[in-house]
């Protein structure tokens, strides 16, 4: 879903250990966990676990990482203020917008360095 004032999407991480990289966006967003378990990790070393029915607010400019920390697949719904065309994806390490980087994929910890899984 994408409108002038907000957009929404679904994250599906099929395997335990699937994760994205530490990043942030320029707009506030809310994640709601529908299935599985999601651990949200933050640069200061803290983390928070979302289970079905739980939601989390990530403010624009706050770096985070999502990981499927459950035993099966993970499904999250996200929604963010603004149109998706105006959203930036800022990589934690480079501090650059990687929105159009085809290498920005979901990875699996068990496959560390072995390639990419689904996005």
C-alpha positions in Angstrom: 0.0 0.0 0.0 1.4 3.4 -0.9 -0.4 6.7 -0.5 0.7 10.3 -0.4 0.7 10.3 3.5 1.7 6.7 4.4 2.8 3.3 3.1 2.7 -0.3 4.4 4.5 -3.5 3.6 5.1 -7.0 4.9 8.4 -8.5 5.9 8.6 -12.3 5.5 11.8 -13.9 6.8 11.3 -17.7 6.1 14.2 -19.1 8.1 15.4 -18.7 11.7 18.5 -16.4 11.6 17.4 -14.5 8.6 18.2 -10.8 9.2 18.8 -7.5 7.5 21.7 -5.1 8.1 21.8 -2.3 10.7 20.1 0.7 9.0 17.7 3.5 9.5 15.0 5.5 7.6 14.2 9.2 7.4 10.6 8.6 8.6 8.9 7.1 11.7 7.6 3.6 11.3 5.7 1.0 13.2 6.2 -2.8 13.1 3.6 -5.3 14.1 4.5 -9.0 14.5 1.9 -11.4 13.1 3.8 -14.7 13.2 7.1 -16.0 14.6 9.6 -13.9 16.7 11.6 -10.9 15.7 14.6 -9.5 17.6 15.2 -5.9 16.9 18.9 -5.0 17.6 20.2 -1.5 18.2 23.8 0.0 17.9 24.2 0.3 21.6 24.0 -3.5 22.0 20.5 -3.6 23.3 17.7 -5.5 21.7 13.9 -6.0 22.0 11.8 -9.1 21.1 8.5 -8.8 19.3 6.1 -11.8 19.4 2.7 -12.1 17.7 0.4 -9.2 18.6 3.3 -6.9 19.7 4.2 -3.7 18.0 7.2 -1.4 18.1 7.8 2.2 17.0 11.1 3.1 15.4 11.6 6.9 15.1 13.1 8.3 11.9 16.9 8.3 12.1 17.1 5.5 14.7 19.3 2.6 13.6 18.0 -0.9 14.0 18.3 -4.5 12.6 15.5 -7.1 12.3 16.3 -10.8 12.8 14.0 -13.8 12.7 14.9 -15.2 16.2 12.1 -17.8 16.3 12.0 -21.4 15.3 10.0 -21.0 12.1 9.1 -18.2 9.7 8.6 -14.6 10.8 5.9 -12.2 9.4 5.9 -8.5 10.3 3.8 -5.7 8.9 5.4 -2.3 8.8 3.9 1.1 8.0 5.6 4.4 7.8 4.6 8.0 7.3 5.1 9.5 3.9 5.1 8.1 0.4 7.5 5.2 -0.2 9.2 7.0 -3.0 10.6 9.6 -0.5 12.0 7.0 2.0 15.8 6.7 2.4 17.5 3.5 3.7 20.7 4.6 5.5 23.3 2.0 6.1 24.9 2.1 9.6 28.5 1.6 8.5 28.6 3.9 5.4 25.8 6.4 6.4 24.8 6.3 2.8 21.4 5.8 1.2 21.3 2.2 0.0 17.7 2.2 -1.2 18.6 1.3 -4.8 21.4 -1.1 -3.8 20.6 -4.5 -5.3 22.9 -6.1 -2.7 20.7 -4.9 0.2 19.2 -8.3 1.0 18.1 -10.4 3.9 20.9 -12.7 5.1 21.0 -15.8 7.3 23.4 -15.9 10.2 24.0 -19.7 9.6 25.2 -18.7 6.1 27.5 -16.0 7.2 29.4 -14.8 4.2 27.9 -17.6 2.0 25.5 -15.4 0.1 22.0 -14.0 0.2 18.6 -15.3 0.8 15.2 -13.8 -0.1 14.5 -10.1 0.4 
